[in-house]
């Protein structure tokens, strides 16, 4: 009888969490699988959001896939999804200019020239406007300590390949170093860069180049969040 009641309560909890998910734009666009309710392989959808349709180029897909990991399934996945939904909603509310997507078990945040977080031409220092936005995000990350962050930098195709690779590296580390300067643990961050290799828009147009000059953040559940969710769900 106790076992039956426990399972019934667990099912009820799952239903409550699924039906009570946030109404923010990021969670509206997420499917049940994206909220963590289904079992999946390494986060291919997150890779697509970060580096477009070039996930296989120069082995970048496998490299970032290892960082992102797999999707947690069952009730544990739903519990994780609920926590990530709340964090995504908070980011949308605090940083309205950023593009926020709930994908698989993670959150993808895209900063470009229209988001309030950008870099001046050929520079990688954080501007005062960008600093204000990133400070808000740093404070949100402090509220959710059981997450890790993947920072990925990109450029458009203007300039030499080698120069753009170095520029994207410097911009990525500028963002990571800004967060760690605000007291966030360096072990929470993985920093990657791809120069002009991973465009998401047409580099022959000014609008496309502006979209390609971007920094992506993937916010992911860490091992503690995953293990806590499994314990809370009774291993389901």
C-alpha positions in Angstrom: 0.0 0.0 0.0 2.8 2.4 0.9 4.6 1.7 -2.4 1.3 2.3 -4.3 0.8 5.6 -2.5 4.3 6.7 -3.2 4.0 5.9 -6.9 0.6 7.7 -7.0 2.0 10.8 -5.3 5.0 10.7 -7.7 2.7 10.6 -10.7 0.6 13.4 -9.3 3.8 15.5 -8.8 4.8 14.9 -12.4 1.4 16.0 -13.7 1.5 19.2 -11.5 5.0 20.1 -12.8 4.1 19.5 -16.4 0.8 21.5 -16.3 2.2 24.2 -14.2 5.2 25.1 -16.4 5.9 28.8 -16.8 4.2 30.8 -19.5 7.4 32.7 -20.6 8.2 32.7 -24.3 11.2 30.4 -23.9 9.1 27.6 -22.2 6.2 28.1 -24.6 8.5 27.0 -27.4 9.8 24.0 -25.7 8.3 20.5 -26.3 8.0 17.8 -23.6 11.3 16.3 -24.7 13.0 19.7 -24.5 11.6 20.2 -20.9 13.5 17.0 -19.9 10.6 14.6 -19.9 12.0 12.2 -22.5 15.2 10.3 -22.9 17.6 11.6 -25.6 21.2 11.5 -26.9 23.8 14.2 -26.5 22.2 17.7 -26.9 22.0 18.0 -30.7 19.3 20.6 -30.5 21.4 22.8 -28.2 24.3 22.4 -30.6 22.1 23.5 -33.4 21.1 26.6 -31.5 24.7 27.5 -30.7 26.5 26.7 -34.0 23.7 26.5 -36.5 23.8 23.8 -39.2 27.5 23.3 -39.0 27.6 20.8 -36.1 29.9 18.4 -37.8 32.4 20.9 -39.1 36.0 20.2 -37.9 34.7 18.0 -35.2 33.1 20.8 -33.2 29.8 18.9 -32.8 31.4 16.0 -30.9 33.5 18.3 -28.8 30.7 20.5 -27.6 28.3 17.5 -27.4 30.6 16.0 -24.7 30.4 19.2 -22.7 26.6 19.4 -23.1 26.0 15.8 -22.3 22.7 13.8 -22.7 19.1 14.5 -21.8 17.8 13.2 -18.5 14.5 11.3 -18.8 11.6 10.3 -16.7 10.4 12.1 -13.6 14.0 13.3 -12.8 14.0 15.0 -16.2 10.7 16.7 -15.5 12.1 18.0 -12.2 15.2 19.4 -13.9 13.1 20.9 -16.7 10.9 22.7 -14.1 14.0 24.3 -12.5 15.4 25.3 -15.9 12.1 26.8 -17.0 12.1 29.1 -14.0 15.7 30.2 -14.7 14.8 30.9 -18.3 11.8 32.9 -17.3 14.0 35.0 -15.0 16.5 35.7 -17.7 13.7 36.8 -20.1 12.3 39.1 -17.5 15.7 40.6 -16.5 17.3 40.8 -19.9 14.5 41.4 -22.4 16.9 42.0 -25.4 18.5 38.6 -25.3 17.2 35.7 -27.2 16.4 32.9 -24.7 15.5 29.4 -25.7 14.7 26.3 -23.5 16.2 23.4 -25.4 16.5 19.8 -24.1 17.7 20.1 -20.4 19.4 23.5 -21.0 18.9 27.2 -21.8 20.5 28.8 -24.8 21.0 32.6 -24.5 22.2 34.4 -27.7 23.7 37.9 -27.4 24.2 39.8 -30.6 24.2 43.5 -31.7 20.5 43.8 -31.0 20.5 42.3 -27.5 22.2 45.0 -25.5 25.4 42.9 -25.2 27.8 43.5 -28.0 31.4 44.4 -28.9 32.7 47.4 -30.8 34.2 46.6 -34.2 37.5 44.7 -33.9 37.4 45.0 -30.1 36.7 42.5 -27.3 36.4 44.6 -24.2 33.0 44.7 -22.4 31.2 48.0 -23.1 29.3 49.8 -20.2 26.0 48.8 -21.8 27.0 45.1 -22.1 28.4 45.2 -18.5 25.0 46.2 -17.1 23.3 43.3 -18.9 25.9 40.7 -18.0 25.8 41.8 -14.4 22.1 41.0 -14.4 22.8 37.6 -15.8 25.6 37.0 -13.3 23.2 37.6 -10.5 20.7 35.1 -11.9 23.5 32.5 -12.2 24.2 33.1 -8.6 20.6 32.3 -7.7 20.9 28.9 -9.6 24.3 27.5 -8.5 23.6 24.0 -9.7 24.2 24.9 -13.3 27.3 25.1 -15.6 27.8 27.5 -18.4 29.2 27.0 -21.9 30.4 30.3 -23.5 30.8 30.2 -27.3 32.1 33.1 -29.5 31.6 33.8 -33.2 32.4 36.5 -35.8 31.3 37.3 -39.3 33.4 36.5 -42.3 35.0 40.0 -42.6 38.7 39.9 -42.2 41.2 37.0 -42.2 40.3 33.6 -40.8 43.1 33.6 -38.3 42.3 37.1 -37.1 38.6 36.2 -36.6 39.5 33.1 -34.7 41.6 35.1 -32.3 38.9 37.8 -32.0 36.2 35.3 -31.2 38.5 33.7 -28.6 39.1 37.0 -26.9 35.5 37.9 -26.9 34.5 34.6 -25.4 37.0 34.9 -22.6 35.9 38.5 -22.0 32.5 37.2 -21.2 33.7 34.3 -19.1 36.2 36.5 -17.2 33.5 39.0 -16.5 31.3 36.4 -14.9 34.2 35.0 -12.8 35.1 38.6 -11.7 31.6 38.8 -10.3 32.3 35.9 -7.9 31.0 32.9 -10.1 33.2 29.9 -9.8 35.6 29.4 -12.7 34.9 25.6 -12.7 31.3 26.3 -13.8 32.5 27.7 -17.2 33.7 26.1 -20.4 34.8 28.6 -23.1 34.9 27.9 -26.8 35.3 29.9 -30.0 34.9 29.4 -33.7 35.7 32.6 -35.5 33.8 32.8 -38.8 33.4 29.0 -39.1 29.8 28.6 -37.8 27.6 31.3 -39.4 23.8 31.2 -38.7 23.0 33.9 -41.3 24.2 35.2 -44.7 27.6 36.9 -44.5 26.9 38.7 -47.8 24.4 41.1 -46.1 24.9 43.6 -43.3 22.0 42.1 -41.4 23.4 38.6 -41.7 26.9 39.6 -40.6 25.3 41.4 -37.5 23.6 38.1 -36.5 26.9 36.1 -37.0 28.8 38.4 -34.6 27.5 36.8 -31.5 28.2 35.1 -28.2 26.1 32.1 -27.1 25.6 30.8 -23.6 24.3 27.3 -22.9 23.2 27.0 -19.3 23.2 23.3 -18.3 22.3 21.3 -15.2 25.4 20.2 -13.3 25.9 16.8 -11.8 24.5 17.9 -8.4 21.2 19.0 -9.9 21.0 15.7 -11.9 21.7 13.6 -8.9 19.4 15.6 -6.6 16.6 15.2 -9.2 17.1 11.4 -9.4 17.0 11.1 -5.6 13.9 13.2 -5.4 12.2 11.1 -8.1 13.2 7.9 -6.4 15.4 7.0 -9.4 12.6 7.4 -12.0 
